Amino acid sequence: MSRIGKAPVQIPKGVKAAVEAGALKVEGPLGKLEQRLHPAVGIAIDQATGLLTVNRADDTRVARSVHGLTRALVANMVEGVSKGYEKKLEIVGVGYIAAIQKNVLQLRVGFANELQVPIPAGLNVTCPDQTHVVIKGIDKQLVGQFAAEVRSLRKPEPYKGKGIRYENEQVRRKAGKAVTK
């Protein structure tokens, strides 16, 4: 039995969960999320205790592999609609800045042209100052994917450490050729 799959998900107050037509719908104070369920797993919701459990129909390989995955996705949905997710990016480099105009993240990170990144629907992206970007949303996958795409535009380089990095990310620095002489 999957250790992750058999652990129940606690549904906090203010969050509603329902299974309708092969999909789990979760609604909370921050928004709504929906996830299609694999036919090999089922979800049981106990309204009295506020627990949601993921059950599998049989012990086939597919059912075992989807069991823990479904439970993790459900837990992420519940946390997303109740608390939300946040990623913070830091821009390091002389003249490197970020700004938001309408629904576009504008980045000046050492290229000849300014980079224009459209912000996906469902995300709240802010720039508290010119060297920090905060990405918030209820969908963990969407928040992480957008943060990774922005970071990939100018990864931190190992010699001076310039580029876009996650907040508190440790960048391995190289000594350079001056050390060898």
N, C-alpha and C positions, 0 to 999 in steps of 0.2 A: 504494500500500500504506500502511496506517495506521502511522505511526511508533510510536504507543503499542501497537497491536495486534501488531506483529511482534516486539516486545521480549519475551524469555522471562521467566518468573517463577521466581526461585530459591526452592526449597522448603527451608527450614532443617531441621536435624536435629530429630527429635522430632515432626515434622508429617507426617501421611499424607494423600495426596490420591488419590481414585478417582472414575472416571466410571461411574455406574450408572443405567440406565434414563432417559437424557436429563437427568441431574442430576449436578452436581459435588458431592462430599462431601469436606470438609476437616476433619481432626481433629487437634488439637494439645493441648499441656499445659493450655490455658485452657478448652477446650471444643470443641464441634462446630458446624459451619455447613454449610448445604446451599443450593445455588443451581440453579434450573432453567436449562437451556441453550436458547438459541434454535436452531431447526433449521438456520439458515444458517451456524452456526459449529460447529467441533469442537475437542476438546482432546486433545493428545498429551502423555503423561507419560513422561519418561525417568527411570526409577528409578536408573540408574547414575550419571548426572550430577546428578540432583536438579533438573532443569529441567522446567517446564511451559510448553508453547507453545499458543497459540490460533490455529487455522487456519480459513479461511473456504472454503466450498464453491465459490463463484463470485464474480464481480465485480458483482453487482447492487447497486443503491443500498442496499437493506435490509441485505445482507450486509456491505457496507463500513461502514455506520453502526453495526452491532452488534459488529463486530470489535474496535474499540478499547474500547468499553463493556464487553464481556465480559472482556477482559484486565484492565481496571481493577478490575472487581468481583472477579475471581479474586485479584488482588494484594492487595486490601483484606481478603479472607477469610483469606488466608495470614498476613498481618500481624496480623489480629485474633486468630487462635487461637494465635499464637506470642507476641506482645507485648501485644496489647489496645489499646484506645483510651481516652482520657481527656479530658474537658472540665471546666474549672474556671470557676465562676460566682462573681461578687463582688456583694454586696448593699451599696449605698451609700445612707445616709439615716438621720436620727435616729429611733431606735425601730424600724428595719427589721431583722427577724431571721428566721432560718430554723431549723427543727428537723425531725427525723425521728422519727415514731412508728409503729412496726410497719412497714407497707409504704406509708406516706403521707408525702409531703413537705409540711410545714406552713410557710406563709409569712405573715409580717405585714409588709406593704409599704405601709402608709398607707391601706388601705381600712377601712371600718367592720367588716368581718368578716375572719377569718383565711382565707386561701386553702388549700384541701386539694387536693394534686395526687397521684393514685395513681401509684406507681412501677411501670413495666412490668416483666414478667418478663424476666430476662436482663441486667438492669442492677444495678449496685452503686452506690448513692448514699449518700454520707457527708457529714456536716457537721463539719469539724475545729473550727470555732468558729461563732458565731452569724451571722457575716457572709460565710461562704464555703460553697459547695456543690461537691462533687467528684462527677462522674458518670463511672463506669468501666463498660466492657463490651467484648465481642468483636465486636459488630456495629457497624460505623462509622455506618451509616445510623440505627440505633436510638439510639445515643449522641448524634449530632448533632441528631436530630429532637427528642428529649426536652429537650436543652439549649435549643434554639430555642423550644420551647413554654413552658418555665419563664421564659426571658428575655422572651417576649412578654406575660407577665402584667403586667409593669411595666417597660417599656423605659426606658432612661435619658433623662431630659428635658434639654433644652439649656440651661436657665437656672441650675439649681443642681447638675445632674448626678446627681440622686437616681434610684434605680431598680436594676434587676438588669442586670448587664453581664458579658461574658466577662472573664476575667482579662487584664490588659494591653490591653484595648480602649480606644481613644482616642475620647472623646466630645467632639464639637464643641460648644463653649460659645458662647452668645450673650451680648452685653453687657447687654441689658435696656433698659427705657425710661429709666432714670436717666442713661444716657450722653448721651441726646439733649438734655437740659436744660442 
